[in-house]
Amino acid sequence: MGRLPVVSGAEAVKAFEKAGWAVDRQRGSHVILVKEGHPATLSVPMHKELAKGTLRSLLRAAGMTTDDFESLAEE
């Protein structure tokens, strides 16, 4: 398992969209992502830099590894 990359909220949303997640709505500074057939929703804060714990929690909820996310974020 690789190290967590340093990404912004917008970069994280783009990476999750590449993994099949779709923007459902936005409330304030949080974008809510949903995925067909997945029970969880992801609430991504649109900060300049996501905290490592926040990103780790989002990856866990999405069922992704850090390596999966990193490859999507680099594309």
Secondary structure as UniProt FT lines:
FT   HELIX           9..18
FT   TURN            19..20
FT   STRAND          22..27
FT   TURN            28..29
FT   STRAND          30..34
FT   TURN            36..37
FT   STRAND          42..45
FT   HELIX           52..62
FT   HELIX           66..74
//
